[in-house]
Amino acid sequence: MSLSARNQLNVEISEVRTGAVNSLIAGKLAGGEVLKATITVDSEKALDLKVGKKAIFLFKASSVIVSKDDSIKLSATNQIKGVVSEIKDGAVNAEVIIDANGSKISAIITRESVQNLALKVGDKVTAIIKATQIIVGVK
C-alpha cells in the first residue's frame, strides 16, 4: 500500500500504556529517540501492540512544528532533536527535512516561517509532533 503521509518511521514498540479510552504507544526509532502516539484502546487491541513489536508511525509533514528555541517548555510529548539536512523552497510553503539521528522527518512550514527562523541546512532544530497526530500501523 502506498500512502501520502511523508513521515513513515519504523519503530519498535517500547511501551504500551492502556487507559479507559485511549492508549499511549511509545516507539523507539533506530537512533534511540522515542516517539509517542495516542490511539484508541480498540486500535491497540486490533493491532495487537506489544513491547518489542515492530510498527510504523505515520504522520503528515504539515503536523510537524519546527523550533530552534530549546528554552520553551511545551505540552507536546514528542520533541525530537535533529539537524536540518535539506530545505525545498516553494512559492508558499517549504519542506524542511530534519535528520534525527538517521531518521528523516519531513515538515511543511510556510516560507515566512523559514525566513523568520532564518533556517538553513546544518541548523539544530526540534521537530514537535503531537501524540494524537501519529497513526500507528503494523505489517
N, CA, C and O atoms as CSV, one atom per row, in Angstrom:
chain,resi,resn,atom,element,x,y,z
A,1,MET,N,N,0.844,-1.172,0.000
A,1,MET,CA,C,0.000,0.000,0.000
A,1,MET,C,C,0.892,1.239,0.000
A,1,MET,O,O,1.884,1.298,0.727
A,2,SER,N,N,0.540,2.209,-0.804
A,2,SER,CA,C,1.235,3.486,-0.835
A,2,SER,C,C,0.404,4.505,-0.066
A,2,SER,O,O,-0.825,4.499,-0.133
A,3,LEU,N,N,1.090,5.378,0.662
A,3,LEU,CA,C,0.412,6.385,1.471
A,3,LEU,C,C,0.967,7.760,1.156
A,3,LEU,O,O,2.124,7.899,0.759
A,4,SER,N,N,0.135,8.776,1.335
A,4,SER,CA,C,0.579,10.137,1.050
A,4,SER,C,C,1.337,10.765,2.216
A,4,SER,O,O,2.007,11.782,2.034
A,5,ALA,N,N,1.244,10.183,3.399
A,5,ALA,CA,C,1.956,10.741,4.557
A,5,ALA,C,C,3.459,10.660,4.321
A,5,ALA,O,O,3.993,9.574,4.098
A,6,ARG,N,N,4.144,11.801,4.368
A,6,ARG,CA,C,5.583,11.819,4.110
A,6,ARG,C,C,6.378,11.119,5.207
A,6,ARG,O,O,7.412,10.507,4.941
A,7,ASN,N,N,5.892,11.213,6.433
A,7,ASN,CA,C,6.622,10.636,7.555
A,7,ASN,C,C,6.089,9.239,7.859
A,7,ASN,O,O,4.970,9.070,8.345
A,8,GLN,N,N,6.922,8.245,7.559
A,8,GLN,CA,C,6.602,6.841,7.790
A,8,GLN,C,C,7.821,6.235,8.474
A,8,GLN,O,O,8.727,5.718,7.822
A,9,LEU,N,N,7.823,6.309,9.797
A,9,LEU,CA,C,9.004,5.943,10.570
A,9,LEU,C,C,8.858,4.558,11.181
A,9,LEU,O,O,7.860,4.258,11.836
A,10,ASN,N,N,9.861,3.719,10.959
A,10,ASN,CA,C,9.884,2.386,11.552
A,10,ASN,C,C,10.299,2.504,13.009
A,10,ASN,O,O,11.288,3.160,13.337
A,11,VAL,N,N,9.532,1.862,13.874
A,11,VAL,CA,C,9.810,1.894,15.310
A,11,VAL,C,C,9.674,0.492,15.880
A,11,VAL,O,O,9.088,-0.402,15.270
A,12,GLU,N,N,10.236,0.333,17.073
A,12,GLU,CA,C,9.990,-0.862,17.879
A,12,GLU,C,C,9.225,-0.399,19.104
A,12,GLU,O,O,9.665,0.510,19.808
A,13,ILE,N,N,8.089,-1.014,19.360
A,13,ILE,CA,C,7.261,-0.610,20.492
A,13,ILE,C,C,8.056,-0.825,21.786
A,13,ILE,O,O,8.553,-1.919,22.051
A,14,SER,N,N,8.162,0.241,22.581
A,14,SER,CA,C,8.922,0.160,23.831
A,14,SER,C,C,8.029,0.295,25.066
A,14,SER,O,O,8.461,0.003,26.181
A,15,GLU,N,N,6.794,0.732,24.867
A,15,GLU,CA,C,5.860,0.847,25.988
A,15,GLU,C,C,4.439,0.883,25.449
A,15,GLU,O,O,4.172,1.497,24.415
A,16,VAL,N,N,3.531,0.224,26.152
A,16,VAL,CA,C,2.100,0.290,25.867
A,16,VAL,C,C,1.413,0.590,27.193
A,16,VAL,O,O,1.456,-0.210,28.127
A,17,ARG,N,N,0.778,1.758,27.257
A,17,ARG,CA,C,0.057,2.156,28.471
A,17,ARG,C,C,-1.427,2.271,28.115
A,17,ARG,O,O,-1.840,3.209,27.432
A,18,THR,N,N,-2.212,1.318,28.580
A,18,THR,CA,C,-3.626,1.240,28.230
A,18,THR,C,C,-4.467,2.023,29.230
A,18,THR,O,O,-4.346,1.834,30.441
A,19,GLY,N,N,-5.321,2.906,28.711
A,19,GLY,CA,C,-6.239,3.666,29.549
A,19,GLY,C,C,-7.662,3.173,29.353
A,19,GLY,O,O,-7.886,2.108,28.777
A,20,ALA,N,N,-8.613,3.944,29.830
A,20,ALA,CA,C,-10.020,3.567,29.703
A,20,ALA,C,C,-10.510,3.710,28.264
A,20,ALA,O,O,-11.284,2.880,27.788
A,21,VAL,N,N,-10.060,4.765,27.563
A,21,VAL,CA,C,-10.500,5.048,26.195
A,21,VAL,C,C,-9.332,5.017,25.215
A,21,VAL,O,O,-9.440,4.464,24.121
A,22,ASN,N,N,-8.218,5.615,25.618
A,22,ASN,CA,C,-7.039,5.715,24.755
A,22,ASN,C,C,-5.848,4.981,25.353
A,22,ASN,O,O,-5.776,4.733,26.557
A,23,SER,N,N,-4.914,4.642,24.464
A,23,SER,CA,C,-3.659,4.022,24.874
A,23,SER,C,C,-2.511,4.892,24.391
A,23,SER,O,O,-2.582,5.504,23.325
A,24,LEU,N,N,-1.459,4.938,25.184
A,24,LEU,CA,C,-0.235,5.635,24.791
A,24,LEU,C,C,0.757,4.572,24.327
A,24,LEU,O,O,1.104,3.655,25.072
A,25,ILE,N,N,1.198,4.715,23.095
A,25,ILE,CA,C,2.116,3.752,22.496
A,25,ILE,C,C,3.453,4.456,22.256
A,25,ILE,O,O,3.518,5.429,21.505
A,26,ALA,N,N,4.513,3.967,22.889
A,26,ALA,CA,C,5.846,4.533,22.687
A,26,ALA,C,C,6.606,3.647,21.719
A,26,ALA,O,O,6.603,2.423,21.845
A,27,GLY,N,N,7.265,4.284,20.740
A,27,GLY,CA,C,8.051,3.549,19.760
A,27,GLY,C,C,9.441,4.123,19.663
A,27,GLY,O,O,9.621,5.338,19.584
A,28,LYS,N,N,10.426,3.244,19.668
A,28,LYS,CA,C,11.823,3.678,19.601
A,28,LYS,C,C,12.310,3.641,18.159
A,28,LYS,O,O,12.186,2.627,17.472
A,29,LEU,N,N,12.871,4.770,17.708
A,29,LEU,CA,C,13.468,4.860,16.379
A,29,LEU,C,C,14.831,4.160,16.379
A,29,LEU,O,O,15.378,3.866,17.442
A,30,ALA,N,N,15.370,3.898,15.205
A,30,ALA,CA,C,16.651,3.208,15.080
A,30,ALA,C,C,17.770,3.931,15.830
A,30,ALA,O,O,18.679,3.286,16.354
A,31,GLY,N,N,17.711,5.273,15.885
A,31,GLY,CA,C,18.746,6.053,16.557
A,31,GLY,C,C,18.550,6.180,18.055
A,31,GLY,O,O,19.368,6.799,18.736
A,32,GLY,N,N,17.458,5.594,18.587
A,32,GLY,CA,C,17.218,5.607,20.015
A,32,GLY,C,C,16.179,6.603,20.490
A,32,GLY,O,O,15.718,6.508,21.627
A,33,GLU,N,N,15.796,7.557,19.651
A,33,GLU,CA,C,14.768,8.520,20.036
A,33,GLU,C,C,13.434,7.807,20.188
A,33,GLU,O,O,13.162,6.816,19.509
A,34,VAL,N,N,12.602,8.327,21.095
A,34,VAL,CA,C,11.295,7.725,21.348
A,34,VAL,C,C,10.198,8.691,20.919
A,34,VAL,O,O,10.204,9.867,21.283
A,35,LEU,N,N,9.256,8.169,20.139
A,35,LEU,CA,C,8.052,8.899,19.754
A,35,LEU,C,C,6.876,8.243,20.452
A,35,LEU,O,O,6.865,7.029,20.655
A,36,LYS,N,N,5.879,9.049,20.821
A,36,LYS,CA,C,4.692,8.512,21.475
A,36,LYS,C,C,3.456,8.856,20.662
A,36,LYS,O,O,3.305,9.968,20.156
A,37,ALA,N,N,2.577,7.868,20.553
A,37,ALA,CA,C,1.324,8.026,19.820
A,37,ALA,C,C,0.165,7.720,20.748
A,37,ALA,O,O,0.228,6.790,21.552
A,38,THR,N,N,-0.895,8.508,20.633
A,38,THR,CA,C,-2.127,8.246,21.375
A,38,THR,C,C,-3.149,7.682,20.404
A,38,THR,O,O,-3.517,8.335,19.427
A,39,ILE,N,N,-3.607,6.460,20.677
A,39,ILE,CA,C,-4.593,5.802,19.831
A,39,ILE,C,C,-5.695,5.232,20.730
A,39,ILE,O,O,-5.545,5.190,21.951
A,40,THR,N,N,-6.785,4.801,20.130
A,40,THR,CA,C,-7.855,4.215,20.937
A,40,THR,C,C,-7.430,2.838,21.460
A,40,THR,O,O,-6.582,2.167,20.872
A,41,VAL,N,N,-8.030,2.444,22.560
A,41,VAL,CA,C,-7.778,1.112,23.109
A,41,VAL,C,C,-8.194,0.056,22.083
A,41,VAL,O,O,-7.521,-0.964,21.932
A,42,ASP,N,N,-9.298,0.299,21.382
A,42,ASP,CA,C,-9.743,-0.637,20.341
A,42,ASP,C,C,-8.669,-0.834,19.277
A,42,ASP,O,O,-8.430,-1.959,18.837
A,43,SER,N,N,-8.016,0.258,18.860
A,43,SER,CA,C,-6.945,0.160,17.856
A,43,SER,C,C,-5.743,-0.589,18.420
A,43,SER,O,O,-5.142,-1.414,17.732
A,44,GLU,N,N,-5.397,-0.303,19.663
A,44,GLU,CA,C,-4.280,-1.023,20.303
A,44,GLU,C,C,-4.525,-2.526,20.260
A,44,GLU,O,O,-3.633,-3.301,19.912
A,45,LYS,N,N,-5.733,-2.928,20.616
A,45,LYS,CA,C,-6.070,-4.362,20.658
A,45,LYS,C,C,-6.123,-4.944,19.246
A,45,LYS,O,O,-5.623,-6.044,19.009
A,46,ALA,N,N,-6.726,-4.210,18.307
A,46,ALA,CA,C,-6.847,-4.702,16.923
A,46,ALA,C,C,-5.478,-4.903,16.271
A,46,ALA,O,O,-5.295,-5.821,15.472
A,47,LEU,N,N,-4.516,-4.036,16.618
A,47,LEU,CA,C,-3.163,-4.134,16.053
A,47,LEU,C,C,-2.283,-5.079,16.867
A,47,LEU,O,O,-1.153,-5.369,16.475
A,48,ASP,N,N,-2.796,-5.560,17.997
A,48,ASP,CA,C,-2.061,-6.451,18.895
A,48,ASP,C,C,-0.688,-5.858,19.256
A,48,ASP,O,O,0.348,-6.509,19.123
A,49,LEU,N,N,-0.723,-4.603,19.717
A,49,LEU,CA,C,0.520,-3.903,20.027
A,49,LEU,C,C,1.090,-4.382,21.359
A,49,LEU,O,O,0.414,-4.367,22.388
A,50,LYS,N,N,2.343,-4.802,21.312
A,50,LYS,CA,C,3.065,-5.307,22.481
A,50,LYS,C,C,4.490,-4.765,22.437
A,50,LYS,O,O,5.011,-4.449,21.368
A,51,VAL,N,N,5.111,-4.662,23.605
A,51,VAL,CA,C,6.514,-4.243,23.679
A,51,VAL,C,C,7.353,-5.204,22.840
A,51,VAL,O,O,7.204,-6.422,22.941
A,52,GLY,N,N,8.230,-4.649,22.013
A,52,GLY,CA,C,9.107,-5.438,21.153
A,52,GLY,C,C,8.589,-5.611,19.736
A,52,GLY,O,O,9.351,-5.994,18.847
A,53,LYS,N,N,7.310,-5.338,19.504
A,53,LYS,CA,C,6.726,-5.489,18.171
A,53,LYS,C,C,7.175,-4.342,17.270
A,53,LYS,O,O,7.308,-3.206,17.725
A,54,LYS,N,N,7.405,-4.638,16.012
A,54,LYS,CA,C,7.761,-3.623,15.015
A,54,LYS,C,C,6.484,-2.940,14.532
A,54,LYS,O,O,5.450,-3.581,14.348
A,55,ALA,N,N,6.579,-1.635,14.333
A,55,ALA,CA,C,5.425,-0.868,13.870
A,55,ALA,C,C,5.912,0.288,13.008
A,55,ALA,O,O,7.112,0.543,12.908
A,56,ILE,N,N,4.974,0.974,12.395
A,56,ILE,CA,C,5.266,2.165,11.604
A,56,ILE,C,C,4.448,3.305,12.184
A,56,ILE,O,O,3.240,3.170,12.376
A,57,PHE,N,N,5.099,4.422,12.464
A,57,PHE,CA,C,4.410,5.626,12.925
A,57,PHE,C,C,4.282,6.547,11.724
A,57,PHE,O,O,5.279,6.906,11.098
A,58,LEU,N,N,3.055,6.927,11.404
A,58,LEU,CA,C,2.752,7.766,10.246
A,58,LEU,C,C,2.210,9.109,10.711
A,58,LEU,O,O,1.368,9.173,11.607
A,59,PHE,N,N,2.700,10.182,10.096
A,59,PHE,CA,C,2.130,11.499,10.355
A,59,PHE,C,C,2.467,12.414,9.192
A,59,PHE,O,O,3.511,12.293,8.551
A,60,LYS,N,N,1.545,13.333,8.943
A,60,LYS,CA,C,1.709,14.261,7.829
A,60,LYS,C,C,2.801,15.280,8.134
A,60,LYS,O,O,3.014,15.653,9.288
A,61,ALA,N,N,3.481,15.718,7.099
A,61,ALA,CA,C,4.533,16.728,7.249
A,61,ALA,C,C,3.962,18.040,7.783
A,61,ALA,O,O,4.657,18.787,8.471
A,62,SER,N,N,2.709,18.316,7.470
A,62,SER,CA,C,2.072,19.548,7.950
A,62,SER,C,C,1.744,19.477,9.449
A,62,SER,O,O,1.369,20.487,10.045
A,63,SER,N,N,1.883,18.298,10.060
A,63,SER,CA,C,1.647,18.140,11.500
A,63,SER,C,C,2.910,18.377,12.327
A,63,SER,O,O,2.877,18.288,13.555
A,64,VAL,N,N,4.008,18.676,11.663
A,64,VAL,CA,C,5.288,18.872,12.354
A,64,VAL,C,C,5.557,20.366,12.522
A,64,VAL,O,O,5.510,21.133,11.561
A,65,ILE,N,N,5.838,20.758,13.755
A,65,ILE,CA,C,6.243,22.136,14.064
A,65,ILE,C,C,7.757,22.128,14.216
A,65,ILE,O,O,8.317,21.214,14.821
A,66,VAL,N,N,8.415,23.133,13.674
A,66,VAL,CA,C,9.875,23.233,13.747
A,66,VAL,C,C,10.245,24.376,14.675
A,66,VAL,O,O,9.715,25.482,14.561
A,67,SER,N,N,11.167,24.096,15.604
A,67,SER,CA,C,11.619,25.117,16.545
A,67,SER,C,C,13.138,25.142,16.619
A,67,SER,O,O,13.795,24.105,16.535
A,68,LYS,N,N,13.687,26.348,16.778
A,68,LYS,CA,C,15.120,26.498,17.022
A,68,LYS,C,C,15.387,26.881,18.479
A,68,LYS,O,O,16.540,27.027,18.883
A,69,ASP,N,N,14.321,27.044,19.263
A,69,ASP,CA,C,14.432,27.534,20.637
A,69,ASP,C,C,14.228,26.400,21.630
A,69,ASP,O,O,13.110,25.908,21.785
A,70,ASP,N,N,15.297,25.978,22.306
A,70,ASP,CA,C,15.209,24.896,23.283
A,70,ASP,C,C,14.685,25.358,24.640
A,70,ASP,O,O,14.409,24.530,25.508
A,71,SER,N,N,14.545,26.659,24.830
A,71,SER,CA,C,14.178,27.161,26.155
A,71,SER,C,C,12.670,27.168,26.404
A,71,SER,O,O,12.230,27.404,27.529
A,72,ILE,N,N,11.882,26.913,25.368
A,72,ILE,CA,C,10.422,26.928,25.509
A,72,ILE,C,C,9.945,25.581,26.051
A,72,ILE,O,O,10.315,24.528,25.530
A,73,LYS,N,N,9.130,25.621,27.091
A,73,LYS,CA,C,8.518,24.403,27.628
A,73,LYS,C,C,7.167,24.221,26.940
A,73,LYS,O,O,6.341,25.133,26.907
A,74,LEU,N,N,6.960,23.015,26.389
A,74,LEU,CA,C,5.742,22.728,25.635
A,74,LEU,C,C,5.027,21.515,26.196
A,74,LEU,O,O,5.646,20.652,26.818
A,75,SER,N,N,3.730,21.451,25.976
A,75,SER,CA,C,2.954,20.300,26.408
A,75,SER,C,C,3.049,19.143,25.414
A,75,SER,O,O,2.706,18.013,25.760
A,76,ALA,N,N,3.501,19.397,24.208
A,76,ALA,CA,C,3.606,18.342,23.193
A,76,ALA,C,C,4.613,17.288,23.649
A,76,ALA,O,O,5.746,17.606,24.011
A,77,THR,N,N,4.184,16.042,23.624
A,77,THR,CA,C,5.015,14.934,24.098
A,77,THR,C,C,6.252,14.715,23.232
A,77,THR,O,O,7.344,14.477,23.747
A,78,ASN,N,N,6.076,14.796,21.928
A,78,ASN,CA,C,7.160,14.460,21.007
A,78,ASN,C,C,7.952,15.702,20.618
A,78,ASN,O,O,7.460,16.574,19.902
A,79,GLN,N,N,9.177,15.762,21.101
A,79,GLN,CA,C,10.095,16.851,20.773
A,79,GLN,C,C,11.420,16.199,20.400
A,79,GLN,O,O,12.260,15.924,21.257
A,80,ILE,N,N,11.588,15.958,19.105
A,80,ILE,CA,C,12.730,15.207,18.594
A,80,ILE,C,C,13.781,16.171,18.058
A,80,ILE,O,O,13.509,16.967,17.160
A,81,LYS,N,N,14.966,16.090,18.611
A,81,LYS,CA,C,16.069,16.961,18.180
A,81,LYS,C,C,16.711,16.394,16.917
A,81,LYS,O,O,16.827,15.182,16.739
A,82,GLY,N,N,17.120,17.310,16.054
A,82,GLY,CA,C,17.767,16.898,14.819
A,82,GLY,C,C,18.472,18.060,14.157
A,82,GLY,O,O,18.605,19.142,14.730
A,83,VAL,N,N,18.916,17.816,12.950
A,83,VAL,CA,C,19.646,18.812,12.159
A,83,VAL,C,C,18.962,18.949,10.809
A,83,VAL,O,O,18.607,17.950,10.183
A,84,VAL,N,N,18.776,20.178,10.360
A,84,VAL,CA,C,18.185,20.412,9.039
A,84,VAL,C,C,19.147,19.882,7.984
A,84,VAL,O,O,20.290,20.329,7.894
A,85,SER,N,N,18.673,18.919,7.183
A,85,SER,CA,C,19.524,18.347,6.141
A,85,SER,C,C,19.168,18.866,4.753
A,85,SER,O,O,19.965,18.765,3.820
A,86,GLU,N,N,17.951,19.428,4.622
A,86,GLU,CA,C,17.525,19.922,3.306
A,86,GLU,C,C,16.344,20.866,3.490
A,86,GLU,O,O,15.507,20.673,4.372
A,87,ILE,N,N,16.293,21.884,2.648
A,87,ILE,CA,C,15.136,22.781,2.593
A,87,ILE,C,C,14.729,22.900,1.130
A,87,ILE,O,O,15.523,23.326,0.291
A,88,LYS,N,N,13.488,22.520,0.827
A,88,LYS,CA,C,12.946,22.649,-0.525
A,88,LYS,C,C,11.987,23.832,-0.497
A,88,LYS,O,O,10.904,23.753,0.082
A,89,ASP,N,N,12.388,24.901,-1.114
A,89,ASP,CA,C,11.620,26.145,-1.073
A,89,ASP,C,C,10.543,26.144,-2.152
A,89,ASP,O,O,10.807,25.819,-3.310
A,90,GLY,N,N,9.323,26.513,-1.757
A,90,GLY,CA,C,8.218,26.623,-2.698
A,90,GLY,C,C,7.689,28.039,-2.720
A,90,GLY,O,O,8.210,28.915,-2.030
A,91,ALA,N,N,6.653,28.265,-3.515
A,91,ALA,CA,C,6.080,29.606,-3.640
A,91,ALA,C,C,5.409,30.063,-2.344
A,91,ALA,O,O,5.474,31.242,-1.996
A,92,VAL,N,N,4.763,29.137,-1.628
A,92,VAL,CA,C,4.046,29.474,-0.395
A,92,VAL,C,C,4.671,28.775,0.809
A,92,VAL,O,O,4.900,29.391,1.850
A,93,ASN,N,N,4.942,27.488,0.654
A,93,ASN,CA,C,5.483,26.670,1.734
A,93,ASN,C,C,6.863,26.150,1.385
A,93,ASN,O,O,7.316,26.221,0.242
A,94,ALA,N,N,7.513,25.624,2.409
A,94,ALA,CA,C,8.800,24.966,2.214
A,94,ALA,C,C,8.749,23.621,2.919
A,94,ALA,O,O,8.087,23.468,3.945
A,95,GLU,N,N,9.457,22.646,2.354
A,95,GLU,CA,C,9.608,21.365,3.029
A,95,GLU,C,C,10.978,21.366,3.696
A,95,GLU,O,O,12.001,21.583,3.047
A,96,VAL,N,N,10.979,21.121,4.987
A,96,VAL,CA,C,12.217,21.078,5.759
A,96,VAL,C,C,12.436,19.623,6.168
A,96,VAL,O,O,11.593,19.015,6.826
A,97,ILE,N,N,13.590,19.075,5.764
A,97,ILE,CA,C,13.931,17.704,6.122
A,97,ILE,C,C,14.879,17.764,7.315
A,97,ILE,O,O,15.919,18.423,7.281
A,98,ILE,N,N,14.483,17.050,8.375
A,98,ILE,CA,C,15.250,17.042,9.611
A,98,ILE,C,C,15.828,15.641,9.800
A,98,ILE,O,O,15.100,14.649,9.764
A,99,ASP,N,N,17.137,15.570,10.000
A,99,ASP,CA,C,17.800,14.302,10.274
A,99,ASP,C,C,17.863,14.140,11.789
A,99,ASP,O,O,18.594,14.850,12.479
A,100,ALA,N,N,17.082,13.193,12.283
A,100,ALA,CA,C,17.035,12.915,13.718
A,100,ALA,C,C,17.810,11.628,13.983
A,100,ALA,O,O,17.229,10.558,14.163
A,101,ASN,N,N,19.117,11.757,14.003
A,101,ASN,CA,C,19.986,10.614,14.284
A,101,ASN,C,C,19.756,9.463,13.307
A,101,ASN,O,O,19.726,8.297,13.699
A,102,GLY,N,N,19.596,9.807,12.033
A,102,GLY,CA,C,19.414,8.798,10.991
A,102,GLY,C,C,17.989,8.661,10.494
A,102,GLY,O,O,17.776,8.192,9.376
A,103,SER,N,N,17.020,9.051,11.280
A,103,SER,CA,C,15.622,9.041,10.837
A,103,SER,C,C,15.295,10.402,10.240
A,103,SER,O,O,15.615,11.439,10.821
A,104,LYS,N,N,14.660,10.392,9.085
A,104,LYS,CA,C,14.308,11.641,8.407
A,104,LYS,C,C,12.876,12.033,8.750
A,104,LYS,O,O,11.949,11.235,8.609
A,105,ILE,N,N,12.710,13.267,9.200
A,105,ILE,CA,C,11.387,13.811,9.497
A,105,ILE,C,C,11.153,14.983,8.560
A,105,ILE,O,O,11.973,15.896,8.472
A,106,SER,N,N,10.033,14.947,7.864
A,106,SER,CA,C,9.678,15.993,6.913
A,106,SER,C,C,8.666,16.930,7.554
A,106,SER,O,O,7.680,16.479,8.137
A,107,ALA,N,N,8.908,18.237,7.446
A,107,ALA,CA,C,7.986,19.252,7.956
A,107,ALA,C,C,7.631,20.205,6.826
A,107,ALA,O,O,8.506,20.651,6.084
A,108,ILE,N,N,6.350,20.514,6.696
A,108,ILE,CA,C,5.911,21.540,5.746
A,108,ILE,C,C,5.558,22.774,6.566
A,108,ILE,O,O,4.635,22.757,7.380
A,109,ILE,N,N,6.307,23.837,6.333
A,109,ILE,CA,C,6.056,25.101,7.030
A,109,ILE,C,C,6.039,26.226,5.993
A,109,ILE,O,O,6.481,26.033,4.860
A,110,THR,N,N,5.541,27.374,6.370
A,110,THR,CA,C,5.469,28.476,5.418
A,110,THR,C,C,6.871,29.012,5.102
A,110,THR,O,O,7.800,28.881,5.900
A,111,ARG,N,N,6.992,29.607,3.937
A,111,ARG,CA,C,8.255,30.262,3.569
A,111,ARG,C,C,8.572,31.358,4.575
A,111,ARG,O,O,9.730,31.586,4.926
A,112,GLU,N,N,7.513,32.037,5.035
A,112,GLU,CA,C,7.690,33.096,6.020
A,112,GLU,C,C,8.305,32.546,7.304
A,112,GLU,O,O,9.161,33.193,7.907
A,113,SER,N,N,7.878,31.361,7.726
A,113,SER,CA,C,8.462,30.746,8.922
A,113,SER,C,C,9.924,30.390,8.705
A,113,SER,O,O,10.742,30.565,9.608
A,114,VAL,N,N,10.263,29.897,7.529
A,114,VAL,CA,C,11.667,29.598,7.215
A,114,VAL,C,C,12.498,30.877,7.341
A,114,VAL,O,O,13.592,30.866,7.905
A,115,GLN,N,N,11.966,31.971,6.811
A,115,GLN,CA,C,12.678,33.250,6.877
A,115,GLN,C,C,12.744,33.778,8.307
A,115,GLN,O,O,13.798,34.233,8.751
A,116,ASN,N,N,11.618,33.720,9.037
A,116,ASN,CA,C,11.599,34.221,10.417
A,116,ASN,C,C,12.555,33.461,11.323
A,116,ASN,O,O,13.175,34.046,12.211
A,117,LEU,N,N,12.674,32.148,11.096
A,117,LEU,CA,C,13.594,31.330,11.880
A,117,LEU,C,C,15.022,31.372,11.334
A,117,LEU,O,O,15.953,30.856,11.952
A,118,ALA,N,N,15.176,31.995,10.166
A,118,ALA,CA,C,16.473,32.025,9.469
A,118,ALA,C,C,17.024,30.606,9.333
A,118,ALA,O,O,18.206,30.357,9.568
A,119,LEU,N,N,16.142,29.682,8.948
A,119,LEU,CA,C,16.536,28.276,8.831
A,119,LEU,C,C,17.496,28.066,7.670
A,119,LEU,O,O,17.333,28.625,6.585
A,120,LYS,N,N,18.498,27.245,7.935
A,120,LYS,CA,C,19.421,26.852,6.872
A,120,LYS,C,C,19.915,25.432,7.146
A,120,LYS,O,O,19.840,24.945,8.274
A,121,VAL,N,N,20.407,24.792,6.129
A,121,VAL,CA,C,20.944,23.445,6.262
A,121,VAL,C,C,22.052,23.471,7.311
A,121,VAL,O,O,22.913,24.352,7.309
A,122,GLY,N,N,22.011,22.490,8.201
A,122,GLY,CA,C,23.001,22.390,9.275
A,122,GLY,C,C,22.512,22.925,10.612
A,122,GLY,O,O,23.139,22.684,11.643
A,123,ASP,N,N,21.386,23.657,10.603
A,123,ASP,CA,C,20.841,24.190,11.862
A,123,ASP,C,C,20.332,23.063,12.757
A,123,ASP,O,O,19.753,22.085,12.285
A,124,LYS,N,N,20.561,23.222,14.057
A,124,LYS,CA,C,19.984,22.302,15.040
A,124,LYS,C,C,18.565,22.770,15.331
A,124,LYS,O,O,18.334,23.940,15.634
A,125,VAL,N,N,17.613,21.832,15.235
A,125,VAL,CA,C,16.205,22.162,15.438
A,125,VAL,C,C,15.527,21.056,16.243
A,125,VAL,O,O,16.097,19.994,16.495
A,126,THR,N,N,14.302,21.346,16.631
A,126,THR,CA,C,13.459,20.351,17.277
A,126,THR,C,C,12.200,20.183,16.445
A,126,THR,O,O,11.537,21.160,16.093
A,127,ALA,N,N,11.877,18.934,16.134
A,127,ALA,CA,C,10.623,18.601,15.452
A,127,ALA,C,C,9.605,18.285,16.534
A,127,ALA,O,O,9.833,17.416,17.376
A,128,ILE,N,N,8.478,18.992,16.509
A,128,ILE,CA,C,7.445,18.834,17.527
A,128,ILE,C,C,6.213,18.219,16.866
A,128,ILE,O,O,5.674,18.755,15.898
A,129,ILE,N,N,5.781,17.078,17.414
A,129,ILE,CA,C,4.640,16.361,16.854
A,129,ILE,C,C,3.729,15.945,18.013
A,129,ILE,O,O,4.173,15.266,18.938
A,130,LYS,N,N,2.477,16.346,17.963
A,130,LYS,CA,C,1.535,15.926,18.997
A,130,LYS,C,C,1.279,14.421,18.869
A,130,LYS,O,O,1.169,13.890,17.764
A,131,ALA,N,N,1.187,13.753,20.003
A,131,ALA,CA,C,0.979,12.302,20.014
A,131,ALA,C,C,-0.316,11.907,19.318
A,131,ALA,O,O,-0.414,10.814,18.761
A,132,THR,N,N,-1.306,12.787,19.347
A,132,THR,CA,C,-2.591,12.485,18.712
A,132,THR,C,C,-2.537,12.576,17.182
A,132,THR,O,O,-3.478,12.160,16.506
A,133,GLN,N,N,-1.453,13.112,16.639
A,133,GLN,CA,C,-1.317,13.243,15.185
A,133,GLN,C,C,-0.649,12.024,14.546
A,133,GLN,O,O,-0.552,11.939,13.322
A,134,ILE,N,N,-0.194,11.091,15.366
A,134,ILE,CA,C,0.520,9.919,14.836
A,134,ILE,C,C,-0.434,8.745,14.684
A,134,ILE,O,O,-1.169,8.399,15.609
A,135,ILE,N,N,-0.409,8.135,13.498
A,135,ILE,CA,C,-1.168,6.926,13.201
A,135,ILE,C,C,-0.194,5.755,13.311
A,135,ILE,O,O,0.929,5.822,12.812
A,136,VAL,N,N,-0.632,4.691,13.965
A,136,VAL,CA,C,0.216,3.514,14.152
A,136,VAL,C,C,-0.220,2.423,13.187
A,136,VAL,O,O,-1.407,2.117,13.076
A,137,GLY,N,N,0.750,1.836,12.488
A,137,GLY,CA,C,0.478,0.743,11.586
A,137,GLY,C,C,1.406,-0.436,11.863
A,137,GLY,O,O,2.500,-0.263,12.399
A,138,VAL,N,N,0.962,-1.627,11.495
A,138,VAL,CA,C,1.793,-2.836,11.597
A,138,VAL,C,C,1.656,-3.614,10.298
A,138,VAL,O,O,0.692,-3.436,9.553
A,139,LYS,N,N,2.627,-4.476,10.037
A,139,LYS,CA,C,2.567,-5.314,8.829
A,139,LYS,C,C,2.058,-6.680,9.197
A,139,LYS,O,O,1.929,-7.545,8.330
